[in-house]
Amino acid sequence: MKLEDVKKIAVIGSGAMGNGIAQVCAQAGIKAVMVDIKQEFIDKGMATINKSLDTLVSKGKMTAEKKAEVIGNLSTSLNNAEAVKDVQVIIEAVPEIMSLKKTVCAEICAAAPADALFASNTSTMSISPRGPSMGVPGLGR
Ligand SMILES: NC(=O)c1ccc[n+]([C@@H]2O[C@H](COP(=O)([O-])OP(=O)(O)OC[C@H]3O[C@@H](n4cnc5c(N)ncnc54)[C@H](O)[C@@H]3O)[C@@H](O)[C@H]2O)c1
């Protein structure tokens, strides 16, 4: 897959990492759907993005038109399976809990296109075949 093939990305988790990841994707011109388990978490993530973009605009580093374009590239969802069904790339940024990562990975892998790329923002967990892993199909369990 080439970078220009990436039209839409799903970011799972709208917390400290997820909303920043969604923002940079949207700034790069890629549609980004940001997912969480509660609307209040999504609202908080979107508020953080808005504040960050406002800071860039107030410092003259981004135009108001570009901000509107970035916001237009963002959407949200409360459903992991629904959110990943038409994306080329998925980045998970849920809390650092192995059982949760495995559950989310299983949901995503069952619903995403077969050729979608899956990435994890994990700080410490293995997604390689060596040792206990998140259970990405094709990798070690
Ligand atoms: N915070 C950091 O400085 C930092 C730095 C590097 C890596 N990381 C890693 O990034 C990942 C996310 O960390 P964070 O700090 O953003 O966590 P966070 O707690 O701020 O955000 C995680 C979000 O995921 C949501 N979530 C939980 N279960 C979910 C599910 N089933 N589906 C969708 N969303 C769900 C939570 O509601 C929360 O909003 C972790 O693996 C962490 O180790 C964090």
The ligand as an SDF file (V2000), in Angstrom:
LIG
                    3D

 44 48  0  0  0  0  0  0  0  0999 V2000
   -0.1910    9.0330   27.2250 N   0  0  0  0  0  0  0  0  0  0  0  0
    1.0680    8.9150   26.7850 C   0  0  0  0  0  0  0  0  0  0  0  0
    1.9470    9.7760   27.0300 O   0  0  0  0  0  0  0  0  0  0  0  0
    1.4560    7.7350   25.9290 C   0  0  0  0  0  0  0  0  0  0  0  0
    2.6920    7.7750   25.2600 C   0  0  0  0  0  0  0  0  0  0  0  0
    3.0440    6.7170   24.4140 C   0  0  0  0  0  0  0  0  0  0  0  0
    2.1940    5.6350   24.2710 C   0  0  0  0  0  0  0  0  0  0  0  0
    1.0110    5.6090   24.9580 N   0  0  0  0  0  0  0  0  0  0  0  0
    0.1490    4.4430   24.7540 C   0  0  0  0  0  0  0  0  0  0  0  0
   -0.9770    4.8490   23.9680 O   0  0  0  0  0  0  0  0  0  0  0  0
   -2.1080    4.0580   24.3240 C   0  0  0  0  0  0  0  0  0  0  0  0
   -3.2410    4.9810   24.7310 C   0  0  0  0  0  0  0  0  0  0  0  0
   -2.8100    5.7660   25.8310 O   0  0  0  0  0  0  0  0  0  0  0  0
   -3.5660    7.1150   26.2330 P   0  0  0  0  0  0  0  0  0  0  0  0
   -2.6480    7.8040   27.1940 O   0  0  0  0  0  0  0  0  0  0  0  0
   -4.0450    7.8330   25.0250 O   0  0  0  0  0  0  0  0  0  0  0  0
   -4.8190    6.5130   27.0460 O   0  0  0  0  0  0  0  0  0  0  0  0
   -6.1430    7.2850   27.4810 P   0  0  0  0  0  0  0  0  0  0  0  0
   -6.6550    6.5570   28.6660 O   0  0  0  0  0  0  0  0  0  0  0  0
   -5.8870    8.7580   27.5750 O   0  0  0  0  0  0  0  0  0  0  0  0
   -7.1400    7.0540   26.2650 O   0  0  0  0  0  0  0  0  0  0  0  0
   -7.6200    5.7920   25.9080 C   0  0  0  0  0  0  0  0  0  0  0  0
   -9.0200    5.9460   25.3550 C   0  0  0  0  0  0  0  0  0  0  0  0
   -9.4480    4.6850   24.8590 O   0  0  0  0  0  0  0  0  0  0  0  0
  -10.8170    4.5640   25.1540 C   0  0  0  0  0  0  0  0  0  0  0  0
  -11.2460    3.1700   25.1110 N   0  0  0  0  0  0  0  0  0  0  0  0
  -11.2470    2.2440   26.1060 C   0  0  0  0  0  0  0  0  0  0  0  0
  -11.7620    1.0780   25.6720 N   0  0  0  0  0  0  0  0  0  0  0  0
  -12.0850    1.2790   24.3560 C   0  0  0  0  0  0  0  0  0  0  0  0
  -12.6700    0.4350   23.3810 C   0  0  0  0  0  0  0  0  0  0  0  0
  -13.0280   -0.8290   23.6410 N   0  0  0  0  0  0  0  0  0  0  0  0
  -12.8910    0.9610   22.1420 N   0  0  0  0  0  0  0  0  0  0  0  0
  -12.5560    2.2390   21.8640 C   0  0  0  0  0  0  0  0  0  0  0  0
  -11.9950    3.0810   22.7650 N   0  0  0  0  0  0  0  0  0  0  0  0
  -11.7670    2.5980   24.0000 C   0  0  0  0  0  0  0  0  0  0  0  0
  -10.9470    5.1850   26.5440 C   0  0  0  0  0  0  0  0  0  0  0  0
  -12.3020    5.4970   26.8420 O   0  0  0  0  0  0  0  0  0  0  0  0
  -10.0320    6.3900   26.4200 C   0  0  0  0  0  0  0  0  0  0  0  0
  -10.7320    7.5440   25.9920 O   0  0  0  0  0  0  0  0  0  0  0  0
   -1.6490    3.1110   25.4470 C   0  0  0  0  0  0  0  0  0  0  0  0
   -1.2770    1.8800   24.8760 O   0  0  0  0  0  0  0  0  0  0  0  0
   -0.4300    3.8330   26.0070 C   0  0  0  0  0  0  0  0  0  0  0  0
    0.4740    2.9500   26.6330 O   0  0  0  0  0  0  0  0  0  0  0  0
    0.6180    6.6400   25.7640 C   0  0  0  0  0  0  0  0  0  0  0  0
  1  2  1  0
  2  3  2  0
  2  4  1  0
  4  5  1  0
  4 44  2  0
  5  6  2  0
  6  7  1  0
  7  8  2  0
  8  9  1  0
  8 44  1  0
  9 10  1  0
  9 42  1  0
 10 11  1  0
 11 12  1  0
 11 40  1  0
 12 13  1  0
 13 14  1  0
 14 15  2  0
 14 16  1  0
 14 17  1  0
 17 18  1  0
 18 19  2  0
 18 20  1  0
 18 21  1  0
 21 22  1  0
 22 23  1  0
 23 24  1  0
 23 38  1  0
 24 25  1  0
 25 26  1  0
 25 36  1  0
 26 27  1  0
 26 35  1  0
 27 28  2  0
 28 29  1  0
 29 30  1  0
 29 35  2  0
 30 31  1  0
 30 32  2  0
 32 33  1  0
 33 34  2  0
 34 35  1  0
 36 37  1  0
 36 38  1  0
 38 39  1  0
 40 41  1  0
 40 42  1  0
 42 43  1  0
M  CHG  2   8   1  16  -1
M  END
$$$$
